[in-house]
Amino acid sequence: MTGNDAVSRSRSADDYQHVPRPVAAMAKPFPDGFLIERHHHLRAQLLHAVSGVMTIETDDGAWLVPPDRALWIPPQVAHQIRVAGELEMRTVYVRSDASAHLPQECRVLAVTPLLRELVVRATQLPVLYDEAGSEGAVMKLILSEIKSSRSLPLHLPMPRDRRLLKLCRLVTDDLAATHSREHYAARVGISCRSLTRLFQLQTGMGFLHWRQKARLLAALQRLGSGESVTAVGLELGYRSPSAFTAMFRRVLGASPRELLRN
């Protein structure tokens, strides 16, 4: 087995950070419920879910990645990944000089059929591919597709203020709770007026909108594990699947079925 063959078969992200090519790609499956502990990479990366759902958490928030979506992560951004459903992950690692004109912050991207096939193809190519030939053209086209991909509203920003962070944890620990803003303000030792002002300033959205989005993103993760729309909607307090779906579409721009559809 040559050194190139060994790297081609590797499922360790570390083996792809220093290869002498601008782009490297890896395919790896993960079981339902798996947690990839907090880490970072030298290269930027495109995390693509062929099947299953990923929730990626950084210091700036959480991003939900359903099937046929991807998360762009700039280099050196520390993150952890939670898996829901049987995940088939495809990762594209991009060297810093090749990612300079790509997004400089995390964002969920729509994956076109072309980008999906290019990423799958990239995982099948030799790590030391021919940059001047058709293999190099595949990698360059991947970068072009990433640059033109549409961003999706599957991000839940996190505030920096320690009191607001505590508040957010209280909410996410019991997403079905219907406590008032005043209740949470008292729990974390902040006035309701300051809560409203700081939350908008640090997250870009009001607290009630944030809580609604947190519920729906958590619901989407459970739906990705195979739970039904009816069961998840009722547990979150919706009186019918249609009411749950309507709120889902209003906040996230698509129905649960549309977001999870392969």
Contacts in CASP RR format, 6 or more apart in sequence:
PFRMAT RR
TARGET T0000
AUTHOR 0000-0000-0000
METHOD contacts of the structure
MODEL  1
MTGNDAVSRSRSADDYQHVPRPVAAMAKPFPDGFLIERHHHLRAQLLHAV
SGVMTIETDDGAWLVPPDRALWIPPQVAHQIRVAGELEMRTVYVRSDASA
HLPQECRVLAVTPLLRELVVRATQLPVLYDEAGSEGAVMKLILSEIKSSR
SLPLHLPMPRDRRLLKLCRLVTDDLAATHSREHYAARVGISCRSLTRLFQ
LQTGMGFLHWRQKARLLAALQRLGSGESVTAVGLELGYRSPSAFTAMFRR
VLGASPRELLRN
4 126 0 8 1.000
4 127 0 8 1.000
4 128 0 8 1.000
7 15 0 8 1.000
7 16 0 8 1.000
7 19 0 8 1.000
7 127 0 8 1.000
8 126 0 8 1.000
8 127 0 8 1.000
10 16 0 8 1.000
10 26 0 8 1.000
11 26 0 8 1.000
11 27 0 8 1.000
11 28 0 8 1.000
13 26 0 8 1.000
13 41 0 8 1.000
13 91 0 8 1.000
13 93 0 8 1.000
16 24 0 8 1.000
16 25 0 8 1.000
16 26 0 8 1.000
16 43 0 8 1.000
16 91 0 8 1.000
16 93 0 8 1.000
16 127 0 8 1.000
17 41 0 8 1.000
17 42 0 8 1.000
17 43 0 8 1.000
17 93 0 8 1.000
18 42 0 8 1.000
19 127 0 8 1.000
19 128 0 8 1.000
20 128 0 8 1.000
21 95 0 8 1.000
21 127 0 8 1.000
21 128 0 8 1.000
21 129 0 8 1.000
21 131 0 8 1.000
21 139 0 8 1.000
22 94 0 8 1.000
22 95 0 8 1.000
22 97 0 8 1.000
22 98 0 8 1.000
22 131 0 8 1.000
22 139 0 8 1.000
23 92 0 8 1.000
23 93 0 8 1.000
23 94 0 8 1.000
23 95 0 8 1.000
23 98 0 8 1.000
23 122 0 8 1.000
23 139 0 8 1.000
23 142 0 8 1.000
23 143 0 8 1.000
24 43 0 8 1.000
24 92 0 8 1.000
24 93 0 8 1.000
24 127 0 8 1.000
25 90 0 8 1.000
25 91 0 8 1.000
25 92 0 8 1.000
25 93 0 8 1.000
25 119 0 8 1.000
25 122 0 8 1.000
25 123 0 8 1.000
25 125 0 8 1.000
26 90 0 8 1.000
26 91 0 8 1.000
26 93 0 8 1.000
26 123 0 8 1.000
27 88 0 8 1.000
27 89 0 8 1.000
27 90 0 8 1.000
27 91 0 8 1.000
27 120 0 8 1.000
27 123 0 8 1.000
28 89 0 8 1.000
28 91 0 8 1.000
29 86 0 8 1.000
29 87 0 8 1.000
29 88 0 8 1.000
29 89 0 8 1.000
30 36 0 8 1.000
30 83 0 8 1.000
30 86 0 8 1.000
30 87 0 8 1.000
30 89 0 8 1.000
31 83 0 8 1.000
31 85 0 8 1.000
31 86 0 8 1.000
31 87 0 8 1.000
32 83 0 8 1.000
32 84 0 8 1.000
32 85 0 8 1.000
32 86 0 8 1.000
32 87 0 8 1.000
32 225 0 8 1.000
33 82 0 8 1.000
33 83 0 8 1.000
33 84 0 8 1.000
33 85 0 8 1.000
33 225 0 8 1.000
34 82 0 8 1.000
34 83 0 8 1.000
34 87 0 8 1.000
35 80 0 8 1.000
35 81 0 8 1.000
35 82 0 8 1.000
35 83 0 8 1.000
36 80 0 8 1.000
36 81 0 8 1.000
36 82 0 8 1.000
36 83 0 8 1.000
37 80 0 8 1.000
38 78 0 8 1.000
38 79 0 8 1.000
38 80 0 8 1.000
39 78 0 8 1.000
39 79 0 8 1.000
39 80 0 8 1.000
40 75 0 8 1.000
40 76 0 8 1.000
40 77 0 8 1.000
40 78 0 8 1.000
40 79 0 8 1.000
41 73 0 8 1.000
41 75 0 8 1.000
41 76 0 8 1.000
41 93 0 8 1.000
42 75 0 8 1.000
42 76 0 8 1.000
43 75 0 8 1.000
43 93 0 8 1.000
43 94 0 8 1.000
43 95 0 8 1.000
43 96 0 8 1.000
43 99 0 8 1.000
44 72 0 8 1.000
44 73 0 8 1.000
44 74 0 8 1.000
44 75 0 8 1.000
44 93 0 8 1.000
44 94 0 8 1.000
44 96 0 8 1.000
44 99 0 8 1.000
44 102 0 8 1.000
45 72 0 8 1.000
45 73 0 8 1.000
45 91 0 8 1.000
45 92 0 8 1.000
45 93 0 8 1.000
45 94 0 8 1.000
46 70 0 8 1.000
46 71 0 8 1.000
46 72 0 8 1.000
46 73 0 8 1.000
46 91 0 8 1.000
46 92 0 8 1.000
46 94 0 8 1.000
46 109 0 8 1.000
46 119 0 8 1.000
46 142 0 8 1.000
46 146 0 8 1.000
47 54 0 8 1.000
47 56 0 8 1.000
47 65 0 8 1.000
47 70 0 8 1.000
47 71 0 8 1.000
47 73 0 8 1.000
47 81 0 8 1.000
47 89 0 8 1.000
47 91 0 8 1.000
48 65 0 8 1.000
48 69 0 8 1.000
48 70 0 8 1.000
48 89 0 8 1.000
48 90 0 8 1.000
48 91 0 8 1.000
48 92 0 8 1.000
48 111 0 8 1.000
48 116 0 8 1.000
48 119 0 8 1.000
49 65 0 8 1.000
49 66 0 8 1.000
49 67 0 8 1.000
49 68 0 8 1.000
49 69 0 8 1.000
49 70 0 8 1.000
49 87 0 8 1.000
49 88 0 8 1.000
49 89 0 8 1.000
50 67 0 8 1.000
50 68 0 8 1.000
50 88 0 8 1.000
50 89 0 8 1.000
50 90 0 8 1.000
50 116 0 8 1.000
50 120 0 8 1.000
51 67 0 8 1.000
51 85 0 8 1.000
51 86 0 8 1.000
51 87 0 8 1.000
51 88 0 8 1.000
51 262 0 8 1.000
52 66 0 8 1.000
52 67 0 8 1.000
52 83 0 8 1.000
52 84 0 8 1.000
52 85 0 8 1.000
52 86 0 8 1.000
52 87 0 8 1.000
52 88 0 8 1.000
52 224 0 8 1.000
53 64 0 8 1.000
53 65 0 8 1.000
53 66 0 8 1.000
53 67 0 8 1.000
53 83 0 8 1.000
53 84 0 8 1.000
53 85 0 8 1.000
53 87 0 8 1.000
53 220 0 8 1.000
53 221 0 8 1.000
53 223 0 8 1.000
53 224 0 8 1.000
53 225 0 8 1.000
53 260 0 8 1.000
54 64 0 8 1.000
54 65 0 8 1.000
54 71 0 8 1.000
54 81 0 8 1.000
54 82 0 8 1.000
54 83 0 8 1.000
54 84 0 8 1.000
54 87 0 8 1.000
54 89 0 8 1.000
55 62 0 8 1.000
55 63 0 8 1.000
55 64 0 8 1.000
55 65 0 8 1.000
55 81 0 8 1.000
55 82 0 8 1.000
55 84 0 8 1.000
55 217 0 8 1.000
55 221 0 8 1.000
56 62 0 8 1.000
56 63 0 8 1.000
56 65 0 8 1.000
56 71 0 8 1.000
56 73 0 8 1.000
56 79 0 8 1.000
56 80 0 8 1.000
56 81 0 8 1.000
56 82 0 8 1.000
56 106 0 8 1.000
57 63 0 8 1.000
57 79 0 8 1.000
57 80 0 8 1.000
57 81 0 8 1.000
57 82 0 8 1.000
58 73 0 8 1.000
58 77 0 8 1.000
58 78 0 8 1.000
58 79 0 8 1.000
58 106 0 8 1.000
59 78 0 8 1.000
59 158 0 8 1.000
60 105 0 8 1.000
60 106 0 8 1.000
60 157 0 8 1.000
60 158 0 8 1.000
61 155 0 8 1.000
61 156 0 8 1.000
61 157 0 8 1.000
61 158 0 8 1.000
62 155 0 8 1.000
62 156 0 8 1.000
62 158 0 8 1.000
62 217 0 8 1.000
63 71 0 8 1.000
63 106 0 8 1.000
63 107 0 8 1.000
63 108 0 8 1.000
63 154 0 8 1.000
63 155 0 8 1.000
63 156 0 8 1.000
64 108 0 8 1.000
64 154 0 8 1.000
64 156 0 8 1.000
64 217 0 8 1.000
64 220 0 8 1.000
64 221 0 8 1.000
65 71 0 8 1.000
65 108 0 8 1.000
65 154 0 8 1.000
66 154 0 8 1.000
66 220 0 8 1.000
66 224 0 8 1.000
66 259 0 8 1.000
66 260 0 8 1.000
67 260 0 8 1.000
67 261 0 8 1.000
67 262 0 8 1.000
68 110 0 8 1.000
68 111 0 8 1.000
68 116 0 8 1.000
68 261 0 8 1.000
68 262 0 8 1.000
69 108 0 8 1.000
69 109 0 8 1.000
69 110 0 8 1.000
69 111 0 8 1.000
69 152 0 8 1.000
69 154 0 8 1.000
69 259 0 8 1.000
70 108 0 8 1.000
70 109 0 8 1.000
70 111 0 8 1.000
70 115 0 8 1.000
70 149 0 8 1.000
71 106 0 8 1.000
71 107 0 8 1.000
71 108 0 8 1.000
71 109 0 8 1.000
72 102 0 8 1.000
72 103 0 8 1.000
72 106 0 8 1.000
72 107 0 8 1.000
72 109 0 8 1.000
72 146 0 8 1.000
73 79 0 8 1.000
73 106 0 8 1.000
74 99 0 8 1.000
74 103 0 8 1.000
74 104 0 8 1.000
74 105 0 8 1.000
74 106 0 8 1.000
75 96 0 8 1.000
75 99 0 8 1.000
77 106 0 8 1.000
79 106 0 8 1.000
82 221 0 8 1.000
84 221 0 8 1.000
84 222 0 8 1.000
84 224 0 8 1.000
84 225 0 8 1.000
85 224 0 8 1.000
85 225 0 8 1.000
85 226 0 8 1.000
90 119 0 8 1.000
90 120 0 8 1.000
90 123 0 8 1.000
92 119 0 8 1.000
92 122 0 8 1.000
92 142 0 8 1.000
92 146 0 8 1.000
94 102 0 8 1.000
94 143 0 8 1.000
98 143 0 8 1.000
99 143 0 8 1.000
101 147 0 8 1.000
102 143 0 8 1.000
102 146 0 8 1.000
102 147 0 8 1.000
106 155 0 8 1.000
107 151 0 8 1.000
107 152 0 8 1.000
107 155 0 8 1.000
108 151 0 8 1.000
108 152 0 8 1.000
108 153 0 8 1.000
108 154 0 8 1.000
108 155 0 8 1.000
109 146 0 8 1.000
109 149 0 8 1.000
109 150 0 8 1.000
109 151 0 8 1.000
109 152 0 8 1.000
110 149 0 8 1.000
110 150 0 8 1.000
110 151 0 8 1.000
110 152 0 8 1.000
111 119 0 8 1.000
111 149 0 8 1.000
112 145 0 8 1.000
112 149 0 8 1.000
114 141 0 8 1.000
114 145 0 8 1.000
115 142 0 8 1.000
115 145 0 8 1.000
115 146 0 8 1.000
115 149 0 8 1.000
118 138 0 8 1.000
118 141 0 8 1.000
118 142 0 8 1.000
118 145 0 8 1.000
119 142 0 8 1.000
121 138 0 8 1.000
122 138 0 8 1.000
122 139 0 8 1.000
122 142 0 8 1.000
125 135 0 8 1.000
125 138 0 8 1.000
126 135 0 8 1.000
129 135 0 8 1.000
129 136 0 8 1.000
129 138 0 8 1.000
129 139 0 8 1.000
130 136 0 8 1.000
131 139 0 8 1.000
153 251 0 8 1.000
153 252 0 8 1.000
153 253 0 8 1.000
154 217 0 8 1.000
154 220 0 8 1.000
154 252 0 8 1.000
156 210 0 8 1.000
156 213 0 8 1.000
156 214 0 8 1.000
156 217 0 8 1.000
157 202 0 8 1.000
157 203 0 8 1.000
157 204 0 8 1.000
157 205 0 8 1.000
157 210 0 8 1.000
158 165 0 8 1.000
158 168 0 8 1.000
158 203 0 8 1.000
159 165 0 8 1.000
159 168 0 8 1.000
159 198 0 8 1.000
159 199 0 8 1.000
159 202 0 8 1.000
159 203 0 8 1.000
160 202 0 8 1.000
161 198 0 8 1.000
161 202 0 8 1.000
163 188 0 8 1.000
163 189 0 8 1.000
163 190 0 8 1.000
164 188 0 8 1.000
164 190 0 8 1.000
164 195 0 8 1.000
164 198 0 8 1.000
164 199 0 8 1.000
164 202 0 8 1.000
166 187 0 8 1.000
166 188 0 8 1.000
167 184 0 8 1.000
167 185 0 8 1.000
167 187 0 8 1.000
167 188 0 8 1.000
167 190 0 8 1.000
167 195 0 8 1.000
167 207 0 8 1.000
168 210 0 8 1.000
168 214 0 8 1.000
170 184 0 8 1.000
170 187 0 8 1.000
170 188 0 8 1.000
171 177 0 8 1.000
171 184 0 8 1.000
171 210 0 8 1.000
171 211 0 8 1.000
171 214 0 8 1.000
172 214 0 8 1.000
172 218 0 8 1.000
175 211 0 8 1.000
175 214 0 8 1.000
175 215 0 8 1.000
175 218 0 8 1.000
175 236 0 8 1.000
176 215 0 8 1.000
176 235 0 8 1.000
176 236 0 8 1.000
176 237 0 8 1.000
181 192 0 8 1.000
181 195 0 8 1.000
181 196 0 8 1.000
181 207 0 8 1.000
181 208 0 8 1.000
182 192 0 8 1.000
184 195 0 8 1.000
184 207 0 8 1.000
185 191 0 8 1.000
185 192 0 8 1.000
185 194 0 8 1.000
185 195 0 8 1.000
188 195 0 8 1.000
190 198 0 8 1.000
195 207 0 8 1.000
196 206 0 8 1.000
196 207 0 8 1.000
199 205 0 8 1.000
199 206 0 8 1.000
199 207 0 8 1.000
199 210 0 8 1.000
200 206 0 8 1.000
203 210 0 8 1.000
205 213 0 8 1.000
209 251 0 8 1.000
212 247 0 8 1.000
212 251 0 8 1.000
213 251 0 8 1.000
213 252 0 8 1.000
215 236 0 8 1.000
216 247 0 8 1.000
216 248 0 8 1.000
216 251 0 8 1.000
216 252 0 8 1.000
217 252 0 8 1.000
219 232 0 8 1.000
219 233 0 8 1.000
219 236 0 8 1.000
219 244 0 8 1.000
219 248 0 8 1.000
219 256 0 8 1.000
220 252 0 8 1.000
220 256 0 8 1.000
220 259 0 8 1.000
220 260 0 8 1.000
222 232 0 8 1.000
223 229 0 8 1.000
223 232 0 8 1.000
223 256 0 8 1.000
223 260 0 8 1.000
224 260 0 8 1.000
229 241 0 8 1.000
229 244 0 8 1.000
229 245 0 8 1.000
229 256 0 8 1.000
229 257 0 8 1.000
230 241 0 8 1.000
232 244 0 8 1.000
233 241 0 8 1.000
233 244 0 8 1.000
234 244 0 8 1.000
236 244 0 8 1.000
238 244 0 8 1.000
238 247 0 8 1.000
245 255 0 8 1.000
245 256 0 8 1.000
248 254 0 8 1.000
248 255 0 8 1.000
248 256 0 8 1.000
249 255 0 8 1.000
252 259 0 8 1.000
END
